[in-house]
Amino acid sequence: MGAAGSSGGKPTIRTVAERAGVSKSLVSLVLRGSDQVRPEKREAVLTAVRELGYRPNAAARSLSEQRTRTVGVLLNDLRNPWFVDLLDGLNSLLHDNGLRMLLGDARLNRRLGQDLASPFLDLQVDGLVAVGTLPDPVSLARAAERIPVVVAGSREPALPGVDVVAGDDTLGARLATEHLLALGHRRIAHVSGHGAVGELRRRSFEATMAAHGLAGDALVEPGDLTEEGGYRAAVRLLGRPDRPTAVFAVNDMTSVGVVSAAEESGLRVPSALSVVGYDNTSISQLRHVWLTTVDNAGHDVGRRAARCLLDRFDRPTRPAELQLTTPTLEVRGTTAPPPV
C-alpha cells in the first residue's frame, strides 16, 4: 500500500517527496514546470505523483504564488475550424506547465459593448493569448501593460512588448499559386480576405503570378473568409467571359463556397476548375471535400505562442518578437491540369 494509504489521508507534497527520495522544494519545482530540474529527478517525482494519485491544491498554490495559474484566450471567431489545431497546441504546453485556459469570444464581447480584455483582467489571469485578428488593439495594449500578452495566428496588432506567432503567409500563398502554375494553369483567381493575413496572402499571389509573367491574368475577387463569401465571389468569377481555370482561396471555408458555386454552374472540380484552400482544417480532410490546401502549422503556432508566454513570465521586459511557422502544401483531390 502506498504512503497515502498507510497514513489514511490524501497524499501531500511531503509524501510525494518521500516516495521520490527528494526534497519538498524540488517537488514544487517539478510541479511548476521548472527547467532547472535534472531529468532523472523530474521523472522520479512524476512517477511518485502518478503512483500516489497526488493532486496539487490549486487554490492554496495560487495564494502562495500570488498567481491564478490561468491563461485567458481571446478568440476572434469561435467558428473558425483552424483555431482548433492552434488551441490544441497551445493547451498542450500550457497544461504541461500547470496552467489552464479560459476561453473568451471576442465577437460576443463586441456585441455586448465590452472591452475585449477586461473580463480576463477581472479574473486576474496570469497572461493573455489573442487568437486571430482582433479589432481593438487599444484593449490589448492596456492589458499588455499589466500582464504578458501574445498574439497568435495573426500578424496584428503589433504592440510594444507583445510577441506575435503566426504562419508564413507569404510562403504559403506562393506554394499554393506555384502548385497551380506547375499544373499548367494560367488564368488563376484569388478570393481574398481582410486584415494583415489576407493582405499578405493576396500580395504573395500577385507577386508569384507576376514573377511568371502573368500579372495581367491574376484576378482578385474580395471575400470575407466565410463559405457564403466564397460562394458569392466564385459566382462573380465564373460568370466572366474569361473565367479562371483555377481558384486559390484565402482559407478552407472560402474554398467550400467556391466548390459549391462551381458545381451549381455545372463545372466539375477539378476537371473544369481547380481549387486550393488554406489552413488544412478538418473540413478540407472530409472525404467528399478532399481539398488541396496549405497546412498552416496551427498546432505549432499554438505551442510556440504558449512558449512565448512562458518565456515572458520569466523575462517580462524582453523585446517583442515575431515568430513564423513554415507552411506546407497538402495536395488532395481538388486540383488537376486545366481543361484542354
N, C-alpha and C positions, 0 to 999 in steps of 0.2 A: 504494500500500500504506500502511496506517495506521502510526501511530507504534509500536504494539506489534509489528507485523510487521517493521518495519525494524530494531528493536532485537533481535529474535529471542526476546523473553521475553514474559511476561504484562504486560498493561497495568497501570500503577500509578497512584496518585493524582497523581504528578508528570506522567505522560503525559496524563492527563485534563486537568490544569490547563494544560499547554502547548497541547493541542488547543483548549481553550475560551478561551484567552487570559486566564486569571485566575490568582489565587494558589492554592496548595495549601490554605490555611486557608479560602478561600471554597468550594472543592470540599467540604471537610469539613462546612461549614455546610449546604450543599445536601443532602448525603447524610444528615445528621441531621434533615432536615426543618425547619430553622430558617425562621422567617418574617421574618428580618432581611436577606434577600437580594432584590435587585430582580428583577422577573420576567424581564427580558431576560438577566440574568446566570444565573439559575436555568435558563432554557431552554438557554442555551449549554452549561452543564455537563451537563445531562441528555442533550443531543444528543451531546456527546462521549462520555459513558458508553455510549450505545447504539452509536455508531459503532465504538468500541474494544472493546466487549464486556467492559467493566470490571465486576468483581465484588468488592465490598469484602471484606477479610479479617475475617470476623465475630469470630473468636477474638481476633485482635490488637486490634480495635477495642474489644471488651468489656474486655480487660485495661487498655487505655489510659484508658477512660472509667469503669472500675470499675462497669460495668453489663453485664448479660447480654443486654439488648435483647429480652427475652421478657416476655410478659404471661400470667399464669395466668388461665384462665377456668373457673370452677366452675359446672357446670350442675346444677340441682336434678333435672332429669328429661331424659335424652337422648332419650326417646321423644316428647317434645312437639314437633310439627312447627312450631309458631310460632317456636321458638328458631332455626330455620334462617335465617329472614329477619333476625332480630336478629344472629346471628353473622356473616352476610354483611355487614351494615352495619358492625359492629364491626371485622371483619377488614380491610375495605377501607381504612379510615382508619388503622388501626394499620400495615398494610403500607405505605401511602404514607409513613409516618414511620419506616420501617426497623425495625418491631417485629414479632415473631412470636408467635402464640398457642400456648399449651399448654393442652389441654382436660383437665378432670377431671370425674369422675362422682360427684356428692355422694351418690347412693344407694349406690354401691359402697363409698365411704368409710365410710358409716354401718354397712353390713352388716359391714364388717371392723373396726368399732370404732375407726376412725382419726379424729383431729382433721381437720376439713374443710380447713383452710387449711395445715396444717403441711407436707404434701408439696410445695406450691409454695414455701413459705419455705425448705425444704431445697434446692430447686433455685435459690434466690436470684433469683426473678423480680423484675422492676422494679416491677410493680404487679399488682393482682388485680381481676378483674371477677366478681362473683357474680350469676349469671343465674337468676331465679326465686326463689321463696320458700324460704329455707333455714332449717332448724330449730335452727341452732346459732349464735346471734348472738355468743356469747362468743368463739368461734373467730375470727369475722370482726373483732370488736373488738380482739383481741390482734394479728391481722395488721395492722390499721389503725394500730397503734402503731409498726409497723416499715416499712410500705410503703403507697403510695396504694391505696385500695380504693374501688370504685364498685359500687353495686347497680343492676342493670338488669332491667327487665321486671317489677319487683315494687315494693311500697311498704314493704317491711320487710326487714330491721330498720332502724330509724332510729338511727344511731350517730354519735357526735361525729367530725367530720372526714370523714365518708363521704357522697359525693354519691349521690343516688338519681335514676334516669331511668326513667320508665315512661309508659304511655299514660294518658290522662284517662278512667279507668274510669267515672266518674260521667256524663260527657258521652256516652260510648259506649253505656252501658246506656239512657240516655234516648233516644238516637237509635233504638235497636232497639225500645223499647217504644212510642215515638210512631209509628213506622212501622206497627206492628200496629194501634194505635188509629186511625190515619188510614185503614186499610183497612176499618174498621168492627168490629173485634174488641172485645169487652168482657170475656169470660171468658178471661183470659190467665194462663198459669202461667210461673213461672221455676224452672228447675232450677239450683240454686245450687252454689257451690263453697266451698272453705275458704280461710283466710288473708285478709290485708287486701284483696287484689284481689277475691276472691269476695264479701267483705263490702261493698265499695264498689258492686259491680255489683248486688247484691241490694237494698241501700238505695236506690239510684237507681231501680230498677224499682218498688219500693214507693212511693217519693215521686212518681214520674211517674203511676202509677195513681191515687194519692190526689189529685193535682192535677187530675185529670179526674173526680173524684167517684166513683172506682171502687175505693176502698180495700178494700171487702168482697169484691171479685172478684179481688183479687191473690193468687193461690195461689203458695206457695213450697214446693218439694219439694227436700230436700237431695240433692246428688250428690257425686261425688269426682273430677271433672274427667276421667273416663275414659269410653270408649264403653260399657263394661258398666254403669257407674254411671248413665249417661244412659238406658240401656235399662231398668234396674230402676226408676228414678224415673218414666219415662214409663208403664210398666205400671201403677204405682200411680195416676198421674194419670188415665189413660184408663179405669181401672176405676171411677172415681167416677160417680155418677148425674148430676152436673153437670159432666161432663168439660169441660176447656177447648177452645176452638176454635183456640187458638194457644199455642205454647210458645217462650219466649225462653230459650236455654240459655247457661250460663256460658262455654262455649267450643265450638269446632267438633267436637272429639272427642265431647263430650257430645251434641251435635246429631245426630251419626250414629247414636248409640244410640237417640235419640228417634225418628228416622225409621224405624229398624228395628222398634221396638215398635209404631209406628203401622201400618206395613204388615202386621205379623203380626196386628194386631187388625182388619184389613180396612178401615182408614182410609187413603184416598189422600192423599198430600201433593202439592199444597197445597189441593186442593178440599175435603177434610174436616178437615184440620189444617194450619195454617201453622207453620213452624219457622224461627227465626232463631238463628244461631250467633254466635260471637265469635272474632276473630283473623284471619279471611281467610287461612287456611293453604292449602297446596296441595291438601289434601283437599277443601276447600269448592269448589275450582275444577274438580274432576273432573266430566266431562260427565254422568255418571249420578248425581252428587250435586247439583251446581249450587246450592249453598246460599246463601241470603241471609244475610249475616253482616256484622259490624262489622270494618272494617280497622283494626287497632290500631297501624299505622305501625311495624311491627317493625324495618324497615331503618333508619328514622330514629332509633328508640330505640337501636339498636346504634351508629350513628355518633355520636350525642350522648354516649353512655357513653364511647366512645373519646376524644372531645374533652374530656370532664370529666377523664379520666385524664391526658391530655397536659397539660392546664392545671395539674393538681395536681402533675405532675412539676416544673413551673416555679414554682408557688406552693403549696408543701405545707401551709402554715398557714392558707390562706384558709378562711372559713367554709363549712360544707357547704351544699349547695343541692339543692332538689327541682326537677327539670325534667319537665314533662308534654308529651307529644306530642298532637296533635289527631287523634282517630279520625274515620273517615268510614263511611257505610253503603254496602255493596255489595248492591244488590237483584238477586237472581237468580230461581231457579225454585221456591223452597220457600215463598213467601208469596203469598197471594191473599185476597180478601174472604171472610168466613166463610160457611158454607153457609146457604142461606135456610131 
